Amino acid sequence: LIQSNESEDEAAQPIYPPHESVKIIQTIVRSGQVLHSDNSVMLLGDVNPGGMITSAGSIYIMGSLRGMAHAGKEGDVDTIIAASHLLPTQLRIAHIVSRPPDEWGMGEAFMEFAYIRDGVMQIDKIQHLHRVLPSR
């Protein structure tokens, strides 16, 4: 009968880096307002047209993004922007800018995310996020 097991073996240490720190904020970003975070941020609310959210890390919005979002503000191209309703006026990841609808289609609004692949901003359904994150 084994009642406990203790080990200081290095092999027992996790092989993956710790998850990124995500700041959770509950608010509505209105026109003329700017919300900034020094790490990844999860916004529980909307970003209205004329509003802006910026982050040194990734941006996750549990609501509508109808304003502007800038992830990886300090140059990190491995960040993403995800929203329940992705209808932005402008997206930026690091130094790469996308202005819909010219560069990507604006169909029905559903949960999507933006990321950088080969120096170009891509938009995909949130169900495919697992295809992007393992490589980052």
C-alpha positions, 0 to 999 in steps of 0.5 A: 500500500502506497500512501504518498510519493515524493520526488525531486527528480528533474524529470518530474518537472513540467516540460511546458512553459507556464501559461501566459499571464492573462489580465481579465477586465470587465468593461465596455470600451466606448468611442474615444477610450483606449484600454491598454495592458502590459500583458495578455488581456481578456476583455469581458465586454465590447469594444465599440467603434472609435474605441481601442484596445492595445496589449503587449500580449494577446487580446481575447474579447468575450464580446464584440470587437467593432473598434480597433485592436493592437496585440503584440504592441511591442513587436511580438508577432506570435500574439493573437486577437480573438473575439466573439464577434470580430467586426473591427475597424482595424486590427494590428499585430506587432507592426502588421495592420489589416483594415477590413473589408479590403484585405479579408472578407466581412461575412456573418459575424462569429467567433474568430481570431487573427494571427500572423503567418509568413508576415501576413495577417490571417483570420480563422474560426476560433475552432482552428486556434489549436492549429496555431497555438502549438507552434507558438 
